[in-house]
Amino acid sequence: MIQHPSYAVEPWSLRETELGLDVLGQSESVFALGNGHIGWRGNLDEGEPHGLPGSYLNGVYESRPLPYAEAGYGDPEAGQTVINVTNGKVIRLMVDDSPFDLRYGRCLGHERVLDFRTGLLEREVEWESPAGKRVKVRSARMVSLVQRSVAAIVYEVEAVDSELWVVIQSELVANEEIPRAAADPRAAAVLEAPLQPEEHSSRPAGGVLVHRTAVSGLRVAAAMDHQVQALPSLPSLKETVECFEDLARYTVTAMLQPGERLRLIKYVSYGWSQARSEPAVRAQAEAALAGAVQTGWDGLVAEQRAYLDDFWARADVEVEGDAEIQQAVRFALFHVLQAGARAEGRAIPAKGLTGTGYDGHAFWDTETFVLPVLTYTVPHAAADALRWRCDTLPQALERARQLGLKGAAFPWRTITGAECSGYWPAGTAAFHVGADIADAVTRYISATGDTEFEKTTGLELLIHTARLWRSLGHHDPQGRFRIDGVTGPDEYSAIADNNVYTNLMAQHNLTCAAQVAERYPDKALHHGVDAEEAASWRDAATAMYIPYDPATGIHPQSDGFTTHETWDFTNTTPEQYPLLLHFPYFDLYRKQVVKQADLVLAMHLRPAAFTDEQKTRNFDYYETLTVRDSSLSACSQAVIAAEVGHLQLAGDYLAEAALMDLDDLEHNTRDGLHMASLAGSWIALVAGLAGMREHNGTLCFKPRLPAGITRLAVNLCVRGSRLRVEVTGDAVSYQLVEGDALHLLHHDEPIEVGEGASVTRAIPRIAPTTPPRQPVGRAPLRREATG
């Protein structure tokens, strides 16, 4: 596996041992900090050089028109693009008369460390100016997981071998120049100067900037304050503050003798609103700033460590035998936490808050890949994400009406809840997003037992998504319930009839909606659901048509899929992947070629719909067609590979999901991290190697490890209890760390685990299998353990 040349493999941190300007964009993404509300890319403190400057607030965007060569009824008229808000990271340094810029002079050492246990990004640099003056710069940066609107930096300059006059300029900067995006549909639109100034003011050691977006009308305030420490005390130290429409600057100057240090602590806070006045938003930012200053840097660091200690106690995954995977899964869990921990009423975008890829939109990725992780590790964050979907129901209901349907048609891609996809075959037609939301609802309820959520947010989402399926589908002359003309997860097969994934997920949606409506009849009736409507959902679910070819024992991905011509993989060169950038969609749509796991994902999420033999045959068949032009694919392929006994292949796919961004496998990590693939590393380990499934409220495990991984330990939050599952080569132990007794299934054997108790069972052996082949040149790299 080709790795970033300067990332060291360590169990609890990501260390960059030298600065590579050619991979700066990737490093900015992997070193990003956030809390679900604020996102700061890992740009260098001084702001330049950069790949993509980025400071984001979840939900802050600008609207832009969606042009069409030929407009059609129901096409969205406007798109939404995440914007780079006021940057509070910038701290510039002058050494005598030379700006501290790593493109000039000599960099004698540069190291950055992202510590998953402290939540700090620490940096240490030794630099010699063009004039031969040497300095050491140390910094640490954090975005608070406790104080939602706050970030902070400590920045220290030390003279090395000669007297230095140093100037530190700490800034708030709005409307930074953004590099032009690549010619890639996955990249973001570039909006120049999206923030219009409203107010600016200085304070004794800082300043405040307030701006507003022109079209979306969102008001954003950013504030900063500072504390300065000189070691030892420096009589030459001077401070000044200046403030303009797009810039607030705090400057401190001092003369340093060799060994003397100047230390600056910077506190930054944000506030934004679409409704509140300029004074109110400014006051919001200033209040958060006052709280941060009162807490102090040491207090913020202690809060962050305590928060993360609690998180890792509930969520850590231990992997022995493969050091890279151990690091990668903790890296993944840390970033998934940062994406959702404090989103609180906002979406979890596909890139989190680490970059502008996909314009900052949220997709079905959230419910199908990210929320399973949060449900079993940070359940309240999963509930918050689903409450956001419920808050956007009015737009989803209106969209369904516009399409001539009942219920709720949730958007394919969005920031606010409005549909932002201008390409309807891969957008509007991908109705499965509604069933994905319903699946996340039922998973959360089953994992937590949160009845209050179930009878409010959960019931409402299930009702309106079920109504969509009853409206979208129809009974054919044979009495089968069909869902025609939709796009499943595989975006290389659009507008298909009876996509198996969609139909099975809709079936689950309809059944669960009927069950919950019958559990809470009075609340269901409040939403207009009577016994007759609930019965119609059950009828549709029972009659759901699932295509299957008994002659081959294969489930066609959708009606007729297996009769299509197979893509010419032999004559497709490595440079022509991803196919979507080199071939027209019409040709992809009419061939047997699969962008990402579709039927295989159905077998993962709806396993009871398939026999063991069908799973094996289906997996082998679709492996020959799946090119993994999507980062969503490898983790699901790992899950089913493990289930059907291809353990080496499961390990190979696990590595691909886990190292997607650390190794920049899709060459676009510069645009932001792949949150679904990061979550997918947990899925590949927990659902794949530990074999976890949920069936009728019971967790089921069928663990098996590939060669190279000698031990896997997983921590899970289940109905208020903490469960630890530890797998070795031939046995597994289930330990209830705290909470009420849990009933589990181990390879279909019922077991009960009480508090403080541990139950150990042997792992049944399986016969060796012949792994399936993949399209030419698309096999995952063979995983070799790293110790």
VOMAR-230399 format. One record per residue (C-alpha): x, y, z; residue in one letter. Coordinates in steps of 0.02 Angstrom, whole numbers, plus 50000, padded with zeros to 5 digits. Layout:
BEGIN
XYZA
...
//
This chain:
BEGIN
500005000050000M
500745016849949I
500705028650096Q
500975047250120H
502875047950129P
502895057050296S
501485049350399Y
502155038650540A
501165023450600V
500715025850783E
499235018850880P
498515035050951W
499095048950836S
499465054250659L
501205061450643R
501875070750490E
503765070850502T
504115082950361E
503145095550260L
502725090450082G
502055104949981L
501455092949845D
500275084349968V
499785099950065L
497945098550019G
497855080650082Q
498715085350246S
497525099850271E
496065087650263S
496775073950374V
497365086750504F
495685095750506A
494875099150674L
493025101050709G
491565097350823N
490095096050703G
489755114750718H
491465122250678I
492695115050553G
494485121050533W
495555113350396R
497335109250446G
498085124350359N
499775130450418L
499645143550556D
500325157250444E
499005153650312G
500215151250167E
500665140950073P
499005131850065H
498065119349960G
496335125250009L
496015137550151P
494505132250248G
493495137750400S
491705131350401Y
490135132950505L
488885118950486N
487375125450391G
488195141350327V
488085141750138Y
487705152849991E
486375149649860S
486785149549676R
485725146449521P
485755129349439L
485845132349251P
485065119749132Y
485315118448945A
483515112548940E
482455114849094A
481215101749151G
479755101649270Y
480325098249448G
482145102649419D
482855111849570P
483145130049529E
484505133849655A
486005125049726G
486855127449894Q
488735128449921T
489655128250085V
490715143950103I
492355147850185N
491855158850332V
492965170650429T
494645162450459N
495235163350639G
496735151850618K
497945164350541V
499475169250643I
500835177350540R
502635179550599L
504005191750548M
505795187550597V
506745203850586D
506245209050410D
505855191750341S
504105184150338P
504045166650411F
503625157150251D
504205139250225L
504415142050039R
505905153350078Y
507435151950188G
507795134450255R
506615122950346C
507735113450468L
506335102850539G
504445101950529H
503285090350622E
501425090050654R
500495077950767V
498615075250779L
498305066750946D
496685056750950F
496645056651142R
496905075351173T
496065082051015G
497545093750986L
498485097150825L
500255101250879E
501635108150769R
503495110950791E
504595119950663V
506395125550658E
506715138150520W
508145148950459E
507685165150373S
508505170450209P
509555182050318A
510185167350422G
509125170450580K
508475154450661R
506865152450758V
505875138250833K
503985139250819V
502835128150921R
500945128550911S
499435118650967A
497685120550899R
495985114250954M
494145115350912V
493205112451074S
492055097351087L
491375104651250V
491155123251211Q
490275121651043R
490665138950971S
492485139951024V
494195136150951A
495905140851019A
497745141250974I
499335142851075V
500805149450972Y
502575150951037E
504135158450956V
505905155451021E
507515163850964A
508845150550935V
510595157950916D
510455176850891S
509475192050944E
507825193550848L
506505206650825W
504895196850804V
503165202650753V
501665191250777I
500085196150683Q
498525186550735S
497065189050618E
495245186450577L
495125186150387V
493535185950284A
493345182750096N
495015174050072E
495455170049893E
495005151849854I
495935141749722P
494945136549569R
494175119249582A
494735104449478A
493675098949330A
492845085549434D
490975084649473P
491405079349650R
492295095949682A
491415111549742A
490885127249651A
491955142249693V
491025157649755L
492095173349761E
491915185049911A
490295177349975P
490275187550137L
489625205450137Q
490275216050283P
489015222550409E
490025227750562E
491795227550629H
492505233050795S
494075231050897S
494315226751080R
495865228551192P
496645212251132A
495565206950986G
494115211150873G
492445206150799V
491895204650617L
490075202550565V
489595197850387H
488065192150292R
487845181450138T
487015190649994A
485735177649937V
485475165250078S
485415179550203G
486455170950339L
487315182150465R
489015176550531V
490025184050674A
491805179450722A
492725186150874A
494475184150944M
495415188151103D
497215185351157H
498355182651304Q
500235185451290V
501595177551396Q
503445181751380A
504705169551450L
505585178251534P
504685195051548S
505095206251400L
505075225251426P
505125227651236S
503415219251212L
502095230251128K
500295226651073E
499165234950944T
497435231250872V
496695236650705E
495045232150623C
494335233650448F
492825226550355E
493655209950309D
495135209950429L
495425211350615A
497245210650671R
498065209550840Y
499945212850833T
501255209650966V
503085214150945T
504605210051051A
506495208651049M
507035190851090L
508745185451149Q
509315167451115P
508255155451218G
506895168351254E
505115164151203R
503555173851160L
501935164251188R
500255169451119L
498585161451165I
497195165051041K
495345161951075Y
494115162050930V
492225160650934S
490845160350805Y
488995163850796G
487775163450651W
485935164650616S
484685167350477Q
483445175850593A
484355185250730R
484895203350715S
486685209250694E
486845214550878P
486155197650934A
487345187450827V
488825198150879R
488325196051061A
488205177251037Q
490015176350975A
490635188151111E
489775177951248A
490575161851186A
492255170751179L
492065176751359A
491735159051415G
493295152751326A
494405166251401V
493705162651573Q
494075144051551T
495825147651486G
496915137051374W
497345124351508D
495505122751554G
494985120051373L
496325106651353V
495755097851513A
493925098251456E
494405091151287Q
495425076951362R
494015072251482A
492755072051339Y
493865061051232L
494315049351377D
492455045951396D
492245043651209F
493665031151192W
493055021251343A
491405018751249R
492005017651070A
493795011451052D
494194997450930V
495794987850964E
496684978750822V
498214967950852E
499294961650711G
499084976350592D
499754992850657A
499145002950507E
497354997150528I
497435000750714Q
497965018550680Q
496735020550537A
495195015050633V
495575026950777R
495905040750651F
494215036550574A
493275036250739L
494055052850790F
493505061250628H
491755053650630V
491575060350807L
492175077550750Q
490895077250609A
489385073650717G
489715076950901A
488995094550910R
488045095950745A
486465098150849E
485105101550724G
486185101850568R
486675088950438A
488255078450437I
489005082150265P
489855068950158A
491525077550193K
491095082550370G
491795100050396L
493505095750323T
493335102750147G
492165108750011T
491995092449914G
490215089649848Y
489865107949894D
489715103050076G
488135092850044H
487425078750148A
486885062850059F
486195045850108W
487985042250162D
487535049450331T
486135037550375E
486855021750297T
488695023150345F
489005036750475V
487495034450588L
487785015850622P
489455020850699V
488715035150801L
487215024650855T
488355012250944Y
489655024751006T
488865042151027V
486985038651020P
486445056451056H
487365062450900A
486415049750794A
484765055850868A
485245073850830D
485605069650647A
483895061250630L
483035075950714R
483805086850579W
482985075850448R
481335077850541C
481565096750545D
481705096550355T
480085086750332L
479105101850269P
480295103250120Q
480245084450090A
478335084450094L
478275098949972E
479525090249857R
478435074749854A
476905085149810R
477895093349670Q
478295075949603L
476475070549615G
476785058949762L
476205057149941K
477305056750094G
479055064050099A
480345064249959A
481975068050045F
483355076249942P
484795066949863W
486005080849910R
485705095850020T
486285107650156I
484615114450217T
483415100650163G
483045107449989A
483525096649840E
485165102649762C
485435089149632S
485205095549455G
485415078249378Y
483805068849413W
484315050849365P
485625050649502A
484655062649613G
482765063449616T
482605045349557A
483675039049702A
482155037749815F
483025024949924H
483655039250033V
481955039150120G
482135020750166A
483935023850221D
483295036950343I
481965024950405A
483285011350427D
484345023150532A
482805027250637V
482415009050674T
484245005050709R
484375019350833Y
482775014250922I
483314996050932S
485065000350995A
484505013051126T
482725008751176G
482335027351164D
480435026551167T
480235045351180E
481165047251015F
480195032750940E
478475040250972K
478965057750914T
480365060050786T
480455041650740G
478595039450713L
478465055150607E
479915050150494L
479295032350474L
477525037850430I
478005050150295H
479305038850215T
478085024150214A
476785035050128R
478035038849991L
478315020449952W
476455016649952R
476225030949830S
477745027249721L
477455008649702G
475994998849629H
475274981249622H
475494972449455D
474234959849382P
475084945949481Q
474804955449642G
476654959549665R
477084976649734F
478304984849612R
479355000549624I
479825005649447D
480965018949373G
482135022049519V
484015022849548T
484795011849681G
486485014249766P
487405009649604D
487465026149509E
488025017249350Y
486285009349336S
484965022849336A
483075022749313I
482855004049340A
481324993849386D
481304984749552N
483034988049615N
483264974449746V
484084985949872Y
482724999049855T
481304986449865N
482014977450018L
482354993750109M
480615000250064A
479874983850128Q
480774986250293H
480205004450299N
478374999750271L
478404985650400T
479234996150535C
478085010950503A
476564999550527A
477284992050686Q
477665008950766V
475995016350713A
475105001550794E
476145003750953R
475625021950968Y
473895022750886P
473405039550963D
474995048050906K
474865039850735A
473075045850718L
473705063550753H
474675061650589H
473145054850502G
473645036550507V
472205024650542D
472175005650548A
471735004550364E
473245014550308E
474425004550420A
473674988450349A
474004994750172S
475834996850218W
475914978950280R
475054972850122D
476314981750011A
477774975150114A
477124957250106T
476864958249917A
478524967049882M
479304960149722Y
481124954849738I
481884949749570P
482734932649571Y
483314920949434D
483104902949495P
484034896149343A
485664904649395T
485304906949580G
485724925449560I
484724940649613H
484784953249469P
485224970249541Q
483594975849459S
482414968949328D
483404963849174G
485114969249240F
485944952349211T
485364952349029T
486324968248988H
487964967748894E
489464966549011T
490634981449012W
492254978948916D
493404978649066F
494864971248969T
495024986448857N
494724999348993T
496395006649049T
496825011249229P
496855029649176E
495015028449127Q
494445025849306Y
493355032549380P
492265028649230L
491095043449262L
492495055349212L
492875046549048H
491285038748979F
489515045248949P
488205039949074Y
487065032848939F
488375019648902D
488645015549084L
486775014049114Y
486535000648980R
487974989249030K
488344977349172Q
489564987749271V
489344992449453V
490045008449527K
489805003249708Q
489034989449812A
487164988749779D
486504970849785L
487954967149903V
487414981550015L
485654974350016A
486364957850080M
487254967350219H
485774977850277L
484364965450243R
485234948750272P
483664938750314A
483054941050134A
484434929450068F
484984911750102T
486804908050137D
486974900049965E
486194915149880Q
487384926749970K
488884916849909T
488284916049728R
487744934349725N
489384940249799F
490424930349676D
489394936849529Y
489434955249576Y
491274954949620E
491624952549434T
490674968549393L
491064980649534T
492404993649497V
492305003449661R
492265020649582D
491485025949747S
492275026349920S
490635019149987L
490945001949914S
492424993449996A
491714992350172C
490114983550116S
491124971650008Q
492204968050161A
490654963950264V
489964951150142I
491674944150098A
491914940150282A
490174932650297E
490374920650150V
492124915450204G
493314925650095H
494304932050245L
495854937850152Q
494764947650032L
493814955050179A
495474960850252G
495964968450085D
494344978350074Y
494494983450256L
496184991050218A
495505000350067E
494095008150168A
495225012250316A
496645019950214L
495555029350088M
496165046350150D
497795042250237L
498415035150072D
497335046649962D
496725031749861L
495485041749757E
496685056549734H
495415069149800N
495685069549988T
496215087549959R
494355091649943D
493965084250114G
493905067450201L
492755053350146H
491665052050302M
490725036650241A
492345027250205S
493045032350375L
491455025650454A
491635010850338G
493245005450422S
492235003050583W
490864994250484I
492124982550402A
492834977950572L
491234977050674V
489954970850546A
491284962050443G
492594953550552L
491554953550713A
490034948650608G
488804959850700M
487004960750639R
485404966350724E
483854955350712H
482214959350800N
483104969550933G
484474956650966T
486294958850922L
487004943850830C
488864940250806F
489784928350690K
491604933650713P
493074927350610R
494774935350584L
495864935450428P
497694930650434A
498714945150501G
497454951450629I
497724941650790T
496484950750903R
495014962350880L
494124970951026A
492574981450999V
491644992551123N
489794995951094L
488415006051178C
486834995351182V
485235000751271R
486185010651401G
487424996451431S
489234994951377R
489684978951287L
491454973351245R
491724959951114V
493484952851103E
493924941050960V
495494930350943T
495874917150814G
494814903350889D
493714911251024A
492704926551068V
492234933951236S
490704944751268Y
490894955951422Q
489594967751493L
490634981951562V
489134990551640E
487244990651627G
485814978351622D
486004960651556A
486014958451368L
485364944051264H
486474940551113L
486694927450978L
488404919650947H
488384910150781H
486504907950809D
486744901650989E
485784912051119P
486854918651262I
486544930751405E
487864942351476V
487624950351647G
488484965751717E
490304962451754G
490164945151678A
491054938051527S
490474923751415V
491734915051303T
491304904251152R
492314895251020A
492284901450841I
491714887850719P
492974883750585R
492544886050403I
493224877150250A
494424886850138P
493574895449991T
494144900849819T
493974919749813P
493044927649667P
493914938149536R
493664956649508Q
493654966849346P
495354968049263V
496444979949362G
495134983049497R
495584969949627A
495984977549797P
497814977649845L
498304962049940R
498434966450124R
500044962150210E
500014964650398A
501144978350468T
501434971150642G
//
